[in-house]
Amino acid sequence: MVGHKRVLLAAPRGYCAGVDRAVIAVEKALERFGAPVYVRKQIVHNIHVVTELEAAGAIFVEEVDEVPEGAHVVFSAHGVSPAVVNAASDRGLQAIDATCPLVTKVHREAVRFARDDYEILLIGHEGHEEVEGTAGEAPEHVTIVNSPDHADTVEVRDPSKVVWLSQTTLSVDETMETVRRLRERFPHLQDPPSDDICYATQNRQVAIKKVAKDADLVIVVGSANSSNSVRLVEVALEYGAKAAYRVDYADEVEQSWLDGVETVGVTSGASVPEVLVQQVLEDLAAAGYRDIEEVKTAEEDLLFSLPKELRHDVAGKRDDRALGGRTRE
């Protein structure tokens, strides 16, 4: 229909099980121990979530040496290296580990392959907290591979004993291209025991691929330091969207983006609360985009328990609360 304005709303979108667990861990820690509770790095990569938790009494620090001795500190969903755990212990900190269990899985893989003296090619973005944490599990065995082009030049000690692992929030397509190029050079390259890229990252990319082919514009709600949100913009453009932009808040959507646009695709990264998406939809409705069609490619019902440090309330009663959602294709 000519001139028919509509929104294609990707599903799944927004919070994954690991993010939900981490955010609730900070909230529960504040409830149980009182403010302040310290958090190393951003608990998840979303400015809105961090700001709200700060207002509730969380104090975000870069390193554990900024935390007063004996205080409670939460490790973020992205995970930490053993060196950080030891530093917290040395200061007598009461640590609560909110690392996403899917990141913990990659840490365990790194430890296992290092123990067997494999060289680990860790596909990911150098400097990202998750990559630093995983590499820190076996620093003498890990080489970070930043991109497909980097795969063409990386060197290994023994080409017959090499394995690849990956950051959980990467572009699936780009990661597979990196693996393909690595395997051309190292035919004996081993795969991880199971997918390292998390279910939520994959699901959100699959959904936006389906939306993008029919969209004049794609709006991704998510923060600039959120790897999976940034990847969604890239995937949208690669799969047919005429334009794609990332915003933290609805008021960042520029009117010029909507000029001549009939179909707007909307999605959000895995650390984005749904309220921010709804605000975008409200603003789009005010601009005439009132017809909303949800494009669903998977159901999610994965459940994660709270960190073990929070599974007992003050009276000692066990709290095995489960959180989040899992893929059910």
C-alpha positions in Angstrom: 0.0 0.0 0.0 1.6 3.3 -1.1 2.1 5.7 1.8 1.3 3.0 4.4 3.5 3.6 7.4 4.3 0.5 9.5 6.7 -0.9 12.1 8.2 -4.4 11.9 9.1 -5.3 15.5 11.7 -8.0 15.8 11.3 -10.8 18.3 13.2 -11.9 20.2 14.8 -8.6 21.3 16.0 -7.1 24.5 17.0 -8.7 27.8 18.6 -12.1 27.7 18.7 -14.5 30.6 22.3 -13.6 31.6 21.5 -9.8 31.6 18.3 -10.4 33.6 20.2 -12.4 36.2 23.0 -9.8 36.5 20.7 -6.8 36.9 18.5 -8.7 39.5 21.7 -9.7 41.3 22.6 -6.0 41.9 19.0 -5.3 43.0 19.0 -8.2 45.4 22.4 -7.3 46.8 21.2 -3.8 47.5 18.0 -5.2 49.1 19.9 -7.6 51.3 23.1 -5.7 52.3 22.0 -2.1 51.8 23.7 0.6 49.9 26.3 1.0 48.7 27.0 -2.1 46.8 30.0 -1.8 44.5 30.0 -3.2 40.9 33.2 -3.7 38.9 32.6 -2.2 35.4 29.1 -1.7 34.1 27.0 -4.6 35.2 25.7 -4.8 31.6 26.4 -2.5 28.7 23.4 -0.2 28.9 23.5 3.3 30.1 19.9 3.4 31.3 20.3 0.3 33.4 23.5 1.6 35.0 21.9 5.0 35.7 18.9 3.4 37.4 21.1 1.1 39.6 23.3 4.1 40.5 20.1 5.9 41.7 19.3 2.8 43.9 22.7 2.9 45.6 25.1 0.9 43.3 28.6 2.4 42.8 30.3 1.4 39.6 34.1 1.2 39.7 36.8 0.3 37.1 38.8 -2.0 39.4 38.4 -3.7 42.7 41.2 -1.6 44.3 38.6 1.2 44.3 36.3 -0.8 46.6 36.7 -0.3 50.4 38.1 -3.3 52.1 35.4 -5.8 53.2 32.7 -4.3 51.1 30.3 -6.1 48.8 31.3 -6.1 45.1 29.5 -7.6 42.1 31.3 -8.9 39.1 29.6 -7.9 35.9 27.8 -10.2 33.4 30.9 -10.1 31.1 33.1 -12.1 33.5 36.4 -11.5 35.1 39.8 -13.1 35.1 41.3 -15.1 38.0 43.6 -12.2 38.7 40.5 -10.0 39.5 39.0 -12.7 41.7 42.3 -12.9 43.6 42.6 -9.1 43.9 39.1 -9.0 45.4 40.0 -11.8 47.8 43.2 -10.0 48.9 41.1 -7.0 49.9 38.7 -9.0 51.8 35.8 -8.1 49.5 32.5 -10.0 49.6 32.3 -10.9 46.0 29.1 -11.7 44.1 29.7 -13.3 40.8 27.1 -12.2 38.2 29.0 -13.6 35.2 26.6 -14.9 32.6 26.8 -18.7 32.8 27.3 -18.8 29.0 30.5 -16.7 29.5 31.5 -19.0 32.3 31.2 -21.9 29.9 33.8 -20.3 27.6 36.1 -19.6 30.5 36.0 -23.3 31.4 36.7 -24.3 27.8 39.8 -22.0 27.9 41.0 -23.6 31.1 40.5 -27.1 29.7 42.3 -26.5 26.4 45.1 -24.7 28.0 45.5 -27.7 30.4 45.9 -29.9 27.3 48.5 -27.4 25.9 46.4 -26.2 23.0 47.0 -22.7 21.6 43.6 -20.9 21.8 42.6 -18.5 19.1 40.0 -16.3 20.9 37.9 -14.5 18.3 36.7 -11.2 19.8 37.3 -7.6 20.3 40.6 -6.8 22.1 39.9 -4.6 25.1 36.3 -5.9 25.6 35.7 -6.9 29.2 34.5 -10.4 28.2 37.6 -11.0 26.1 39.9 -9.8 28.9 38.2 -12.1 31.3 38.4 -15.2 29.1 42.0 -14.5 28.0 42.9 -14.1 31.7 42.0 -17.7 32.3 45.0 -18.9 30.3 47.1 -15.8 29.2 50.1 -17.9 28.0 47.8 -20.0 25.7 45.5 -17.3 24.2 45.9 -15.2 21.1 43.1 -12.8 20.3 41.9 -12.7 16.8 40.0 -9.4 16.2 38.6 -9.9 12.7 38.6 -12.0 9.5 41.5 -10.0 8.1 43.5 -10.6 11.3 43.0 -14.4 10.8 45.1 -14.0 7.6 48.2 -12.9 9.6 47.9 -14.5 13.1 50.8 -16.9 13.9 50.7 -20.0 16.1 53.4 -22.2 17.7 52.0 -25.6 16.6 49.5 -25.7 13.8 48.5 -29.2 14.7 47.3 -28.2 18.2 45.1 -25.2 17.9 41.5 -24.5 18.9 39.2 -21.5 18.4 36.8 -20.0 21.0 34.8 -16.8 20.7 33.3 -13.8 22.5 29.6 -14.6 23.1 28.2 -11.4 21.5 29.8 -11.4 18.0 28.3 -11.4 14.6 27.6 -15.0 13.7 28.4 -14.5 10.0 31.7 -12.6 10.7 32.8 -15.2 13.2 32.2 -18.0 10.8 34.2 -16.1 8.2 37.0 -15.7 10.6 36.9 -19.4 11.4 36.9 -20.2 7.7 40.0 -18.2 7.1 41.8 -19.6 10.1 41.0 -23.2 9.0 42.5 -22.4 5.5 45.8 -21.7 7.2 45.4 -24.3 10.0 43.6 -27.3 8.7 43.8 -29.1 12.1 41.9 -26.2 13.9 39.5 -27.6 16.4 36.0 -26.3 17.1 34.7 -25.5 20.6 32.6 -28.3 22.2 29.5 -26.2 21.5 28.5 -22.8 20.2 30.3 -20.0 22.1 28.1 -17.2 20.6 25.2 -17.1 22.9 21.6 -18.1 22.0 20.3 -14.6 22.5 22.9 -12.9 20.3 22.1 -15.5 17.5 18.4 -15.1 17.9 18.4 -11.3 17.7 20.6 -11.5 14.6 18.3 -14.0 12.9 15.2 -11.8 13.7 16.8 -8.6 12.4 17.9 -10.4 9.2 14.2 -11.2 8.5 13.1 -7.7 9.3 15.9 -5.9 7.4 15.0 -7.1 4.0 11.6 -5.3 4.2 12.8 -2.2 6.1 13.5 1.3 4.8 15.0 2.0 8.2 16.1 -0.1 11.2 16.4 1.4 14.6 18.4 -0.6 17.1 18.0 0.4 20.8 21.2 -0.2 22.6 24.3 1.5 24.0 27.5 2.2 22.0 29.6 -0.1 24.2 27.2 -3.0 23.7 28.8 -5.3 21.3 25.7 -7.2 20.4 23.7 -4.0 19.8 26.4 -2.6 17.5 26.4 -5.9 15.6 22.6 -5.7 15.0 23.1 -2.4 13.1 25.8 -4.1 11.0 23.6 -7.1 10.3 20.6 -5.0 9.4 22.6 -3.1 6.8 24.2 -6.3 5.4 20.8 -8.0 5.0 19.0 -5.3 3.1 18.0 -2.4 5.4 18.4 0.9 3.5 19.5 2.6 6.6 20.2 1.5 10.2 21.0 3.5 13.4 21.6 2.7 17.1 20.1 4.9 19.8 20.0 4.7 23.6 16.8 6.7 23.9 13.8 7.5 21.7 14.6 11.2 21.7 17.8 10.4 19.7 15.8 9.3 16.7 16.2 12.1 14.2 13.3 13.3 12.1 15.4 13.3 9.0 15.8 9.5 9.3 12.0 9.1 8.7 11.8 11.2 5.6 10.4 9.1 2.8 10.3 6.0 5.0 7.3 3.7 5.0 8.6 0.7 6.9 10.7 1.0 10.1 12.3 -2.1 11.7 12.8 -2.0 15.4 14.9 -4.2 17.7 17.1 -4.0 20.8 20.3 -5.4 22.1 20.4 -8.1 24.8 21.0 -5.6 27.6 18.1 -3.3 26.8 15.0 -3.1 29.0 11.7 -3.2 27.0 10.6 0.2 28.3 13.1 1.8 26.1 11.7 0.0 23.0 8.2 1.0 24.0 9.2 4.7 24.1 10.6 4.4 20.6 7.3 2.8 19.4 5.3 5.6 21.1 7.3 8.2 19.3 7.0 6.4 16.0 3.2 6.1 16.5 3.1 9.9 17.0 4.9 10.2 13.6 2.2 8.1 11.9 3.8 4.6 12.3 0.9 3.0 14.2 0.7 -0.3 12.4 3.0 -2.7 14.4 3.7 -6.2 13.1 5.8 -8.4 15.3 8.3 -10.6 13.4 9.0 -13.6 15.6 11.7 -16.1 14.7 12.2 -17.9 18.0 10.8 -18.4 21.5 13.2 -18.1 24.5 12.7 -19.9 27.8 16.2 -20.5 29.2 16.3 -20.1 33.0 19.3 -19.1 35.1 19.4 -19.2 38.9 20.7 -16.2 40.9 24.4 -16.2 41.8 25.1 -18.6 44.6 26.0 -15.8 47.0 22.4 -14.5 46.8 20.5 -17.8 47.0 19.8 -17.5 50.7 17.8 -14.7 52.2 18.7 -13.0 55.5 16.8 -15.7 57.5 18.7 -18.4 55.7 15.8 -19.4 53.4 17.0 -20.7 50.1 16.0 -18.6 47.0 16.4 -20.7 43.8 14.7 -18.1 41.7 15.1 -18.7 38.0 15.3 -15.9 35.4 15.3 -15.2 31.7 14.3 -17.0 28.6 15.6 -19.7 26.2 15.5 -20.6 22.5 12.7 -22.9 21.5 12.8 -23.0 17.7 
